[in-house]
Amino acid sequence: MKGYINKVDTKRLIIMIFGNVFLGMGISIFKLSGMGNDPFSGMVMALAECIGMTYANFLILLNLVLFVIEFITGRRFIGAGTFVNAILLGYIATFFYNTWLNLLGEPQLLWQRVIIVAIGVVVCSFGVSMYQTSDVGVAPYDSLSLIMRDNLPAISYFWHRMFTDALCALICFLAGGIIGLGTLVSVFGLGPIIHFFDVNFTKKLLAKEGHGTNPL
């Protein structure tokens, strides 16, 4: 794979790793709310439950399949972040989810669940900003809409991403997963908050404006 895996410096690698930690934390917070996850995570959780596998293990298997697509059609998106996200994200999310359950238990009241969703939005957005803006590789699922954009440039990235997310949401629903406030917020609300963190934190942390520009 030499020649197209992104070379990274230590700082960008550390930022990417922390980004995935916060992203996994955000996924766990959405799950704790009981009001739905982002479409892809929700789909993975629903399918994993259907076939009796853990979320983290099933996520790795699915990422292997998606990585084949990325390898064949989108090699320029492959980097260290691709493998960290594909292999470790599920275990990070599971660790934090179990931690929240042990410390806090499941929220019982609607207002508690809504607050947890709001916290999940901020944490997820922060994690995505660090993971994507570090520009050291794209997760197999995230690469799909980028590959579609490159092959169908007449259609904007927004609609390619909406298509993949809508498909995941449909599969999640059909598999008995939860589609709710957390799902809607993930689809429509993360973008502006991610941009806020990009401008006001991550790019400044990278110490060079525009460095590690998001490939979207």
Secondary structure, 3 states (H helix, E strand, C coil): CCCCCCCCCHHHHHHHHHHHHHHHHHHHHHHHHCCCCCHHHHHHHHHHHHHCCCHHHHHHHHHHHHHHHHHHHCHHHCCHHHHHHHHHHHHHHHHHHHHHHHHHCCCCCHHHHHHHHHHHHHHHHHHHHHHHHCCCCCCHHHHHHHHHHHHCCCCCHHHHHHHHHHHHHHHHHHCCCCCCHHHHHHHHCHHHHHHHHHHHHHHHHCCCCCCCCCCC
